[in-house]
C-alpha cells in the first residue's frame, strides 16, 4: 500500500475563531439550537403520544414494543451525544481532533433510526420498521449476554433467547394486520433509506467518515485532515501532525443536526391527535 511508512499523530488544540469566523458562527447556532432540545431529552412527555394520535395508534398495535419508545429513545440518545460534545468543547476551550467524530457518528446513527421509523406515512411501514429495530435490539442483546455467559459460566439468570424474541415480534406483527417481513436492519441500510430526508449533506458518507475516525482508520484522516506539519523520522518514516478545524466539525455536525431536527418535527406530528 502506498504510504505505508507514513504515520499520523493528533494534537489537540484551540480552534481560533478569527481563522474560521463563518464556521464558528454556524457551530454556535447549532449548539444553541441543540440546547433547546434538552427539554425533549429530559421530559417524560416525549414517551407519551396524545391519545388518538397516529403514534398512539401504532403503539396500541404493537405493545409492548411501542414505536414511540423506539423513536424517542433514539432521538434522546442523539441529543445526548451532541450535548456531550457541546459540553466538552465549552469546558476545555479546545477540541480533540478525532474524538468529536465518535460522538457525531453516534448522533447520526441514532437520529437516523428515529427518522427511519417515523418517516413513512403508511402505518404498516412504520410498524414493520419499529418491530425490525426491536428485532435488532434483541439480536444485539443475545450476542452480548452470550459472550458474558462464556466469560462467566456460573452466571445466574436466564439468557436472552433470540429465536423466542423473534417469534414473539413476528406474532405481534401478524396480529397488527400489517403485511411485511421483519429484517435485521444494519446502520448502512437505515442511513441509505433516510439520506434523502436531509439532503444538505450526505448523512451516509459523513457517518462512514466518522466511523473511520472512531475505529482509528488512517484512511479517514488521510481523506480530510491537512497536517499542520510533517516530521521526518528514521527509516524514511514521515509523521504528520493533524489538528482540528471547525470547518470539518461543522460539516460532520450538519447531517446530525438535520436528522435530529427532522425526527423531532416528525415525532411531534405523529404524536398530536
C-alpha positions in Angstrom: 0.0 0.0 0.0 1.3 3.4 -0.8 2.3 5.5 2.2 2.9 2.5 4.5 5.9 4.3 6.0 3.8 7.4 6.8 2.3 7.7 10.3 -0.1 10.3 11.7 -0.5 11.6 15.2 -3.0 14.0 16.6 -2.5 17.1 18.6 -5.5 18.7 20.3 -5.6 22.5 20.1 -7.7 25.6 20.2 -9.5 26.3 17.0 -9.3 30.1 16.7 -12.5 32.0 15.8 -10.6 34.5 13.8 -9.3 31.8 11.5 -12.8 30.4 10.7 -15.4 33.0 11.6 -18.2 31.7 9.4 -17.7 28.1 10.6 -17.7 29.2 14.3 -20.9 31.2 13.7 -22.6 28.1 12.3 -21.3 25.9 15.1 -22.6 28.5 17.7 -26.1 28.3 16.0 -26.0 24.5 16.1 -25.2 24.3 19.7 -27.7 27.0 20.7 -30.4 25.0 18.8 -29.2 21.8 20.5 -29.7 23.3 23.9 -33.4 23.9 23.1 -33.8 20.2 22.5 -32.7 19.3 26.0 -36.3 19.7 27.2 -37.3 16.8 24.9 -34.4 14.7 26.3 -35.4 15.4 29.9 -39.2 15.2 29.5 -41.5 12.3 30.2 -43.9 13.7 27.6 -41.5 12.6 24.8 -42.6 9.0 25.6 -46.3 9.6 25.7 -48.1 10.4 22.4 -51.5 12.0 22.7 -54.5 9.6 22.8 -55.8 9.1 19.3 -52.7 10.3 17.5 -51.1 8.2 14.8 -48.2 7.3 17.0 -50.5 6.2 19.8 -52.4 4.0 17.4 -49.1 2.5 16.2 -48.2 1.8 19.9 -51.6 0.1 20.5 -51.0 -2.4 17.7 -47.5 -3.5 18.8 -47.3 -3.3 22.6 -45.1 -3.8 24.5 -42.7 -2.7 21.7 -44.0 0.8 21.3 -42.9 2.7 18.2 -43.0 5.9 20.2 -40.4 4.4 22.6 -38.1 3.4 19.8 -38.3 6.9 18.2 -37.9 8.8 21.5 -35.1 6.6 22.7 -33.1 7.1 19.5 -33.7 10.9 19.5 -32.7 11.2 23.2 -29.5 9.3 22.6 -28.6 11.5 19.6 -29.2 14.7 21.5 -27.3 13.4 24.5 -24.2 12.6 22.4 -24.1 16.1 20.8 -24.7 17.8 24.1 -21.7 15.9 25.5 -19.7 17.3 22.6 -21.0 20.8 23.3 -20.1 20.5 27.0 -16.6 19.2 26.3 -15.8 22.0 23.9 -17.1 24.6 26.2 -15.3 23.2 29.2 -12.0 22.6 27.5 -12.0 25.7 25.3 -10.4 23.4 22.7 -11.3 20.5 20.5 -9.9 17.0 20.3 -9.0 16.1 16.8 -10.7 12.7 16.5 -13.0 12.1 19.5 -15.7 14.6 18.4 -16.4 12.4 15.4 -17.2 9.4 17.5 -19.9 11.5 19.2 -21.2 12.8 15.9 -21.2 9.3 14.5 -23.4 8.0 17.3 -25.7 11.0 17.0 -26.2 10.4 13.2 -26.8 6.7 13.7 -29.4 7.2 16.5 -31.2 10.1 14.8 -31.3 8.0 11.6 -33.1 5.2 13.4 -35.8 7.7 14.6 -36.2 9.2 11.2 -36.3 5.7 9.5 -39.2 4.6 11.8 -41.1 7.9 11.8 -40.8 9.0 8.1 -43.3 6.7 6.4 -46.9 8.0 6.0 -48.2 4.4 5.9 -48.8 2.9 9.4 -47.9 -0.6 8.2 -44.4 0.6 7.2 -43.8 2.4 10.5 -44.9 -0.7 12.4 -42.6 -3.1 10.4 -39.7 -0.8 10.8 -40.2 -0.3 14.5 -40.5 -4.0 15.2 -37.5 -4.6 12.9 -35.5 -2.3 15.1 -36.7 -4.2 18.2 -35.6 -7.4 16.5 -32.1 -5.9 16.0 -32.1 -4.9 19.7 -33.0 -8.5 20.6 -30.2 -9.9 18.5 -27.6 -7.5 19.9 -28.8 -8.3 23.5 -28.4 -12.1 22.9 -24.9 -11.6 21.4 -23.8 -9.5 24.4 -25.2 -11.8 27.0 -23.9 -14.9 25.3 -20.3 -13.5 25.4 -20.8 -12.6 29.1 -22.0 -16.1 29.8 -18.9 -17.6 28.1 -16.7 -15.5 30.3 -18.7 -16.2 33.4 -20.2 -19.7 33.1 -21.7 -19.7 36.6 -23.7 -16.5 35.9 -27.1 -16.7 37.4 -30.2 -15.8 35.4 -31.9 -16.6 32.2 -30.1 -15.7 29.0 -32.0 -14.0 26.2 -33.3 -16.3 23.5 -33.3 -14.6 20.2 -35.4 -17.2 18.4 -38.1 -16.8 21.1 -37.9 -13.0 20.8 -38.1 -13.2 17.0 -41.2 -15.4 17.2 -42.9 -13.0 19.6 -42.2 -10.0 17.5 -43.4 -11.8 14.3 -46.6 -12.7 16.2 -47.1 -9.1 17.2 -46.6 -8.0 13.6 -49.1 -10.7 12.3 -51.7 -9.6 14.9 -51.3 -6.0 13.9 -52.6 -6.7 10.4 -49.6 -5.0 8.8 -48.2 -7.0 6.0 -44.5 -7.3 5.9 -41.4 -9.2 7.0 -39.1 -8.4 9.8 -35.5 -7.7 9.0 -32.3 -7.1 10.9 -31.5 -3.6 9.7 -27.9 -2.6 9.5 -26.9 1.0 10.1 -25.9 1.3 6.5 -29.3 0.1 5.4 -31.1 2.6 7.6 -28.8 5.5 6.6 -29.2 4.7 2.9 -33.0 4.9 3.3 -33.1 8.2 5.2 -30.4 10.1 3.4 -32.8 11.9 1.0 -34.8 13.2 4.1 -31.9 15.5 4.9 -30.2 16.3 1.5 -27.9 19.2 2.6 -25.0 16.8 3.4 -24.8 13.0 2.8 -25.6 11.5 6.1 -24.3 8.1 4.9 -20.9 9.4 3.8 -20.4 11.6 6.9 -21.3 8.6 9.1 -18.8 6.4 7.2 -16.1 9.0 7.7 -16.9 9.4 11.4 -16.8 5.6 11.7 -13.3 5.7 10.2 -12.2 8.2 12.9 -14.0 6.2 15.7 -12.2 3.0 14.7 -8.8 4.5 14.2 -8.7 4.0 10.5 -6.0 6.1 8.8 -7.9 6.5 5.6 -10.3 8.9 7.3 -7.5 11.2 8.4 -5.8 11.0 5.1 -9.1 11.9 3.3 -9.9 15.1 5.1 -7.2 16.3 7.6 -4.5 18.5 6.4 -1.4 18.1 8.5 -0.2 21.1 10.4 3.3 19.9 10.0 5.3 16.9 8.9 8.4 15.4 10.6 11.0 13.0 9.1 11.8 10.1 11.3 14.3 7.3 11.0 13.7 4.6 8.4 12.1 7.0 6.0 9.0 7.4 8.2 7.1 10.7 7.9 5.0 11.7 10.9 2.1 14.0 10.1 0.6 16.1 12.9 -3.1 16.6 12.5 -5.1 19.4 14.2 -8.8 20.0 14.4 -10.7 22.5 12.2 -14.1 23.9 12.8 -14.9 23.6 9.1 -14.6 19.8 9.3 -16.6 19.6 12.5 -19.4 21.7 11.1 -19.5 19.6 8.0 -20.0 16.5 10.2 -22.5 18.1 12.5 -24.8 19.2 9.7 -26.4 15.8 8.9 -26.6 15.0 12.7 -28.5 18.2 13.4 -30.7 17.8 10.3 -31.6 14.3 11.2 -32.4 15.2 14.8 -34.5 18.2 13.7 -36.4 16.1 11.2 -37.1 13.4 13.8 -38.3 15.9 16.4 -40.6 17.5 13.9 -41.9 14.2 12.7 -42.4 12.9 16.2 -44.4 16.0 17.1 -46.6 15.5 14.0 -47.3 11.8 14.7 -47.9 12.4 18.5 -50.7 15.0 18.0 -54.2 13.8 17.9 
